[in-house]
Amino acid sequence: MIGKIKRVPIKEVWRREAADFTPWLRDNIDILNDILNFSISGAESEQSAGSFSVDIVAEDDSGNPVIIENQFGKSDHDHLGKLLTYLTVIESKTAIWIVEDPRPEHINAITWLNESSSASFYLVKVEAVKIEDSAPAPLFTLIVGPSDETRQAGIIKKDIAERYAIRHRFWSGLLNSSKEKTKLHANISPSQHNWIGTSAGIRGLGFNYGIRQHDSQIELYIDRGADSNEENKKIFDQLFALKDEIESAYGDVLLWERLDNRRACRISKKIDLGGYRDENKWDEISEAMIDTMIKFAKVIKPHIKNLNI
C-alpha cells in the first residue's frame, strides 16, 4: 500500500518562527545538506550583526560563515533587505533564505543576485508534510541557487550592458561632431545599439551609421517594411544598374548587397580604422565615418530622387 502525502499548516508543527522553527533548524541544520550543493554545520542562532540579530549563522566546509534568514508566510522586501544587510555586516559570501511562500518577484531577485554578485544566494521553500497518520516531517525545496549557468548568464548580461553604455557614448560623440559638418543626422538621438540612422528622403530608405567592435561602416539601407521584399529588390536593382556611375562619382568601390535571402538590401562602405572597443581612436573613427557619409550621401541622393517607385 502506498500512502498519500498531505501538507500540514506549518504553524501546526512550529507555532512560532523565531521561538520554535529557528531553534529546531539550528539543532537539525544538516537536514539542509540534502538540497544544497555544499555542506553546512556548526549552526548558532540569534547571532549579532551590528544592531541586528541573524536567525542562524553556520559554517561551510571551509569554515566560512553562512547566514540563514527564516520567514513564515509570504516572502517580503523586509526579509530580503535583512538578508543583504547580514551578508555585508558578517562579511559572508553565502546566504540562505528559508521561506514558507516565496513570491515570484523575490525568486527573480535572488536569481539576479546570483548573476550579478560574487556572493551565493539560496532561496529555500519550507513545508510540513505527513503520510496518512504519520508524524509531520519537514520538506525543504531549493527554489533558486547559484550555478555555473547563472554565473555565466550574469557575465553575459554585464557584457551586454557594458556594450550598450559604450555604444551610447560613442554615438553621442559622433552626433555632436556631425552637427558641425552636416544636418543629415541632426535630429536623431544616440542609441545603445550598433547602428543609428536617418531617412534618405524616401520611405524605407535610410542613411545609417554602423559600428562593431573593431570596424565601422556607413550605408544606404533599403527596407520599406512588411511584405516589401520585391519592392526593396526593385529599388536596389535600379541603383545597382548605375553602379559604375555611382562608384565613379564616389571615387571608390562600394559593397552592394542585394541580400536575396532577406527582405532588406544595402549599399555600404566599410571603414577599417577601429570600432567601439577602440576608444583611444574614437575621434578619428567618428570623423572618418562622418566624412564618408557626407560624400556617400551627396553622390547617391540624386539617384534616389530619380527612382521609379
N, C-alpha and C positions, 0 to 999 in steps of 0.2 A: 504493500500500500504506500502510495506517495502522498505526503501531506501538502497542504496548501499554505503558502506564506501569507501572513496577514501583517499589515503595517499597524503599528501601535502609536497613538499620540505620544510624542517624545516626552511630554511633561508627566505622563503616567509612569515613565521609567526614571527620569531625572526631573524632579519637580522644579528645581531652580538651576539655571545655567551656572552661576558663579559658585553657589554653595554645594551643589550636587554633581553636575556634569564635569566641571573643571577638575575637582579632586579625583573623581573616578578616572578621568582620562590621564591625569598625571600618574596614577598608580598602574595604569594599563597602557602606557604610551606605546609599547611595542606592537599594539594592535594596528597602528598606522603603517608599520613597516610592510604590511602585505599589499598596500596600494601605492606606496611611494617607490621611487627608483633609487632610494638610499635608505640607510637605517638611522633611526634616532633613539637616543637613550638619555638617562640622567635627567629626567624631567623634574622641574621645580615650578611650583605655582606662585602667582602673585609676586612676580619679581619687579623690582623698582626700575622705572625708565624715566628718570627725571622726576617730575611731579606726577607721573602716571604709573600705572601698575599693569604689567603684562600678564595675561592669563597664565601662560606657561612658557618657560624658557627651557629648551632641551639642547642636546648636542648631536652633531652628526658624527660619522665615523672618524673624522679628523679632529674632533674636539671643538669645532666651530659652533657658535651659538645658532640655534634655530628658534624663532619666535612663533608662538601659536596663539591665535586670537579666536575665541569661540563665540558663537552667536545663535541663539534660538530665534525662530521666526524668519522673516524675510531679510535678506542682506540689505544693508543700508550704507549711505555715504559716511556716516559717523564711524562705523567699524572699519571701513576701508581706510579712512584717514588715520585711525589709531594704528592700523597695521603698518602704514608707511612711516608714521612717527616713531613707533617702537623699533622698526628696522634701522632707522638712522641713528637713534639715540644709543641703541645697544651695539651698533656697528655690525649687524648681522648681514649675511648675504642670502639668507633663506627665510621665507615667511610662509606660514600655513594658516589659511583662513578656513575654519570649520563652521559651516552654517547650515541651518535646517532647510532653508528655502532660498537658494541663490537666484537673484534676478538676472535676466539676460544682459542688462547693461553692465552689471558687475562681472559677469563672465567675460564680456568683451573687454572690460577694464583690465582684468588680470591677464588676459591674452596679450593685450597691448603692452603691459608692463614686462612680460616675458620677452616680447620682441624688442623692447626699447631700452631696457636697463641691464646692468651687469648682475643684478640680483635674481634669485629664482623664487617664483611665487606659485603656490599651490592653493587651489580652491577645492575644498572637500565638502561634500554633502553628507550630513549625518541623519540617519533614520533609526527607528527601533522597529524590529520585526519579531514575529513569533510563528511557529509552525503548530497549527491546531491549538492544543492547550499547553504548549511548552512555555518555559520562562522566556521573557523577552531578551532579544540579543541586539547588539549594536550592528548597524550596517553602514560602513563608510564607502563612499564612491568618489573617486577622483574625477572632478569635472574639468579642471584645467590644470596643466602643469607645464613646466619648461621642457623643451625638446630641441634637438638639433634643427628640426624643421622650423620651429618658431624663431629660433635664433637667426637662422638663415633668412627667414621672411623679414625679420627686423632689419637685417643688414641691407636687404634689397630695398625695403621701404625707405630706409635712411638714405641710400644712394639715390633713389628717385627724387626724394625731397631736395637733396643737395643739388642734383642736376636742374631741377625746376628753379631753384633760387639762383644758381649760376647763370642759367639762360636768361632769366628775367633781368639780371644786372647787365648782361651783355646787350640785350635788346634795348634797354634804357639808354645805354651809351651810344649805340648805333643810331637810334632815332634822334637823339639830341644832336649828334653830328650831322645827320641827314638834313635836318631843318635848315642848316646853314648853306646847303647847296641846292636843295630841290624841295618842291612842295608835294612831291609824289606820295610820300608816306607820312605827311604832316598830321593827318587826322586819325592815326591809329595809336594804340597803346601797347606798351611792352607785353610780351607773353611769356609764360613759363615753358612753352612748347618749343619744338625745334624749328618752327617757321613762323613768320609773320607776313602779312600781305595786304595789298590794297587793290581795288578794282582797276582793270586796264581800260575802262571806259565802256565795256560791253558786258552784259550779264554773263557770269560764269567764267570770265577770263580775268586772271589776277596776276599782278606783278608781285612775286613772292621772294623773300629772302629765306634761305635755309642754312642752318648751322648744325654741324655734327661735332664729334669730339675733337677732330684734328683737321677738318676742312670745312668749306662752306660753298654755297652756290647762290646764284640768282636765277630766276626762271619766269617764264610765262606759263601759268598753269591753266589748263583748259578743262573745265568741268561745269556743265550747265545744269547739274542736278540729276535727280532720279530719272531713269529711262532716257538718258541723253547720250547713250553710247554712240549711236550712229551720228548724231549731231556733232559730238565732240570730234569724232574721227574726220568728219567732213571739214570742220574748221582747220584741224591740223593739216589735212591733205592740201587745202588751199594755200596755207603758209609754206608747207614743205615744197610745193611746186615752185616757190620763189626762193628756195634755199640758197642758191648760188648768188642771187641778187642781194639777199639779206646778209649773208656772210661777207660778201664783198664790201658792202657798206659798213658792216660792223668791224671788219679788218681782222677777223679771226674765225676759226671754226666753232660751231655750237653743237651741243648734244641734242639730237632730235629723237624724242621717244614717243612713238605712237601708242605704245603700251596696249597691244592688241588683246591681252588677257585681262585688262582693267577698263573701267569706264572712262577715266581721265586720260589726258595726254599732257606732255610738257615739252618745252624748248628751254634749255638751260645752259649755263656756263659755270663750270666748276672753278673754284679758287683754292689753290693749294698752299696758302700762307699759314694755315692753322685753323683751330676751331675753339669751342668754348672751354676746352681744357687748357688752352694755351693763353692764359690770362695776361702774361707779360707781353703778348703781341696783339692784344685786343684793339688798340688804336689803329695799328697797321692793317689788321684784318677788316675792321669796320670801314676804314677809308677805301680799301680796295673793293669791298662789296658795294659801297655807295657809288663809287665812280663807275664800276662795271654796270650797275643797274641803270644809272643815268644814260650811259652810252647805249645800252641794250634797248631801253625804252624808247629813246629817240629814233633808233633805226626801225623798230618794229611797229611803232604806233601808227604810222601812215598805212601800213598793210592791214592792220587790224580794222581801221576805219573803212577799208575797201572790201572787207569780207562780204561774201554773199551768204547771208544767214536767213 
